[in-house]
Amino acid sequence: MTEMQTTDGRAPATADVAFPDGRYGRRREPQRRRPAVTAALTIGVVLAGLFAAWRLTELYGQTEVSERLRGFDDSVPGQVTVEFEVYKPAGAGAVCAVRSRDLAGAEIGYAEVEIPDDATRVVMSYPLAVEGVPNTGEVLRCWQTD
């Protein structure tokens, strides 16, 4: 079989080539573009992302109450003394979750500690009862009470 060539020596374009009917399957026609559908879907995805970001910020975002662990003392058997600072608005109450874990990472003590509402900076020292040999004492989070 010989290859066809044009008069200037180049191979012909594929549009000029006629393939045998039924040999290579049905040739697909180019699909019509739908810019309105694409734009609507893009706007919907962006709005859903903005709503999710707003909602997660409302649930887990920056709060007016913050905490800082100053240290813990596990020298007394059966308890860990957790010392921490809480910063909050004056006149607002708060609650902090403290816990202790053992060497394997299992939680062996947990308590929710109420913070007095008289000052903006409160230093707390809380004796947490534990069921085992403690490895850490930590403040999980603090939140403002109504």
C-alpha positions as CSV (number, residue, x, y, z in Angstrom):
1,M,0.0,0.0,0.0
2,T,1.4,3.4,-0.9
3,E,1.1,6.6,1.1
4,M,-0.7,9.5,-0.5
5,Q,1.2,12.8,-0.7
6,T,0.2,16.3,-1.6
7,T,1.8,18.2,-4.4
8,D,4.2,19.9,-2.0
9,G,5.4,16.6,-0.4
10,R,3.4,16.7,2.9
11,A,1.0,14.1,4.1
12,P,-2.7,15.1,3.7
13,A,-4.7,16.4,6.7
14,T,-6.8,13.9,8.5
15,A,-10.0,15.8,7.6
16,D,-9.3,14.8,4.0
17,V,-9.0,11.1,4.9
18,A,-12.2,9.0,4.6
19,F,-12.2,6.1,7.0
20,P,-14.2,3.0,6.0
21,D,-17.7,3.1,7.5
22,G,-18.2,0.9,10.6
23,R,-14.5,0.0,10.9
24,Y,-13.5,2.3,13.7
25,G,-16.9,2.8,15.5
26,R,-19.1,5.8,15.4
27,R,-17.3,9.2,15.4
28,R,-18.5,11.5,18.2
29,E,-19.8,14.9,17.4
30,P,-18.3,17.7,19.5
31,Q,-20.5,18.3,22.5
32,R,-22.2,21.7,23.0
33,R,-20.8,23.9,25.8
34,R,-23.1,25.0,28.5
35,P,-21.6,28.1,30.2
36,A,-24.7,28.9,32.2
37,V,-24.6,25.4,33.9
38,T,-20.9,25.7,34.5
39,A,-21.2,29.2,36.0
40,A,-24.2,28.1,38.2
41,L,-22.3,25.0,39.5
42,T,-19.2,27.2,40.2
43,I,-21.2,29.8,42.1
44,G,-23.0,27.0,44.1
45,V,-19.7,25.4,45.1
46,V,-18.2,28.7,46.1
47,L,-21.2,29.7,48.2
48,A,-21.3,26.2,49.9
49,G,-17.6,26.6,50.8
50,L,-18.1,30.1,52.2
51,F,-21.1,28.9,54.2
52,A,-19.0,26.0,55.6
53,A,-16.1,28.3,56.5
54,W,-18.5,30.7,58.3
55,R,-20.2,28.0,60.2
56,L,-17.0,26.3,61.3
57,T,-15.6,29.7,62.4
58,E,-18.7,30.2,64.5
59,L,-18.3,26.8,66.1
60,Y,-14.6,26.5,66.5
61,G,-13.2,29.9,65.8
62,Q,-11.4,32.4,68.0
63,T,-13.2,32.8,71.3
64,E,-12.9,35.5,74.0
65,V,-11.6,32.9,76.4
66,S,-8.1,31.5,76.1
67,E,-6.0,29.3,78.4
68,R,-2.3,28.6,79.0
69,L,-0.9,25.6,80.9
70,R,1.7,26.7,83.4
71,G,2.6,23.3,84.6
72,F,1.5,20.1,86.4
73,D,2.7,18.2,89.5
74,D,2.2,14.5,89.7
75,S,4.2,13.8,92.9
76,V,1.1,13.0,95.0
77,P,-0.2,9.4,94.3
78,G,-3.7,9.4,92.9
79,Q,-3.8,13.0,91.7
80,V,-2.3,15.5,89.4
81,T,-2.3,19.2,90.2
82,V,-2.8,21.2,87.0
83,E,-1.8,24.9,87.1
84,F,-3.1,27.1,84.3
85,E,-4.0,30.7,83.4
86,V,-7.3,31.7,81.9
87,Y,-7.8,35.0,80.0
88,K,-11.4,36.1,79.6
89,P,-13.7,39.2,79.7
90,A,-14.2,40.6,83.2
91,G,-17.6,39.7,84.6
92,A,-17.9,36.6,82.4
93,G,-17.8,33.1,83.8
94,A,-15.9,30.3,82.1
95,V,-15.4,26.5,82.3
96,C,-12.1,24.7,81.4
97,A,-11.8,21.0,80.7
98,V,-8.6,19.5,82.3
99,R,-7.4,15.9,81.9
100,S,-4.5,13.6,82.7
101,R,-3.2,10.8,80.6
102,D,-0.9,7.8,81.4
103,L,2.2,6.8,79.6
104,A,0.2,4.8,77.0
105,G,-1.9,7.9,76.2
106,A,-5.1,6.7,77.9
107,E,-7.2,9.2,79.7
108,I,-7.1,8.5,83.5
109,G,-8.6,11.7,84.9
110,Y,-11.0,14.4,83.5
111,A,-12.8,17.3,85.1
112,E,-14.5,20.5,84.0
113,V,-13.3,23.4,86.2
114,E,-15.4,26.5,86.8
115,I,-13.5,29.7,86.6
116,P,-14.6,32.7,88.7
117,D,-16.0,35.6,86.8
118,D,-14.4,38.5,88.8
119,A,-11.1,39.1,86.9
120,T,-9.8,39.1,83.3
121,R,-6.8,36.9,84.2
122,V,-7.2,34.0,86.6
123,V,-4.5,31.6,87.7
124,M,-6.0,28.3,88.7
125,S,-4.4,25.3,90.5
126,Y,-6.7,22.3,90.3
127,P,-6.0,18.9,92.0
128,L,-7.3,16.3,89.5
129,A,-8.0,12.8,90.8
130,V,-6.6,10.1,88.6
131,E,-7.0,6.3,88.3
132,G,-3.5,5.2,87.5
133,V,0.0,6.5,87.1
134,P,-0.1,9.9,85.4
135,N,2.2,11.1,82.7
136,T,0.7,14.5,81.8
137,G,-1.7,17.1,83.1
138,E,-3.3,19.3,80.4
139,V,-6.0,21.8,79.7
140,L,-8.1,20.7,76.7
141,R,-10.0,23.9,76.2
142,C,-12.0,26.7,77.9
143,W,-15.3,28.2,77.0
144,Q,-17.4,31.1,78.2
145,T,-20.6,30.3,80.2
146,D,-23.8,32.2,79.8
